[in-house]
């Protein structure tokens, strides 16, 4: 059996719609699925269940998901010689409220 090269019947069939062609066809129709979901969401006469469905379905297209957060703090602890009390103390210093050093009286909001 030969390896590589052109084989008959391999690949996507000619004339089949690709992603760009499908998106253009949907946009040309005048109403995209996202537009429909947003119109249901904004319709004050729609039932609460329908509005909740539209909000849940449209949310991924409008708001990005939260990404994981890289830990930038350093815990200088070794597993072998640390007591649980020392771990709690080290962690509490990392997450302690900062001192209010604002000289103009502005309060820091967290």
N, C-alpha and C positions, 0 to 999 in steps of 0.2 A: 504494500500500500504506500503510495507516495506521500511525502510529508509537505505541508504548507502549500502555498500557491493558490491559484484560483480553483474553486470547486463549484460545480453546478448546483443551484438551489440554495447556496449559502447567502446569508445576509438578509437584510430587510427587503420585502417585496417592493418592486417599483410602483410608485404612485401612492404608497401608504402614507397617511399623514404623519408628520413629525410634530414635535412639541410646539415649535414656532408656528407652523401652519394651523394647528388646532387653536392656539391662542388668538391668532388673527381672525379665524372664523368665529370664535366666541365673541371677540370684541366687535366684529362687524355686525353681529346679530343685534347689538344695541343694549343687551343686558347680561352682564357677567354674573356668575353665581355669587360673587362677593357683593355686587351691587344689589342683588335680590335680598341677600341676608341682611344687609344694612337697611334696606327699605322696610323689611319686616320689623327690625329692631327699632326703627324710628317711628313706626306707625303706632299712634296712641290708641287706635281702635283694635289693635291685635290683642289676642289673649296673652296673659302673662306666660303661659307655657310656650307659646310660639316665640315670644320676644326672648325668653330665656334660651330657647334652642338657637335662635339667630345669633345671640350674643356669644354663646359657647362655640358655635361653628365659625363665626367670623373672627373671633379673638386671635387665633394663630396667624391670620393674615394681616392683622393690624398691629399686634404687639409681639415683640420677640420674647421668647422664653428666657427666664433668668439663667445665666450661665454659672458654672461653678466658679468659686472664688479661690484664687491662689492665696495660700497662707504666707504672709510676709513677715510675721513675727517670729522671733527665735526663742524657743524654749531650750535652755542649756541644761538639760536634765539627762541623766543616764538611768536606764532601767534598773540596774543592779543596786544602786546605792541611794535611792530616793524613797522617802516615806510618803504616804498619801497626803499628809498635812503639808509637806513641802510642795507637792504638786498643786494643791489648792491655793497656797500662798502665791506661787509663781503665776498661776493663771489669773488670780484676782488682781495682781499688779498689772498684768497686761490689759485687762478689761476694766480697770478702775476709771472712775469719772475724772476727767481732767480738771485741774484747779481753775477757778474763774479768775483769769489774769486780765480781763478786759478793764482797762482804765476808764473807759467812757461809760461804763455801766451797762453795756450791751450784754444780754444773757445768751449763752451758747445753747442752742436747741439741738437735741439729738433725736 
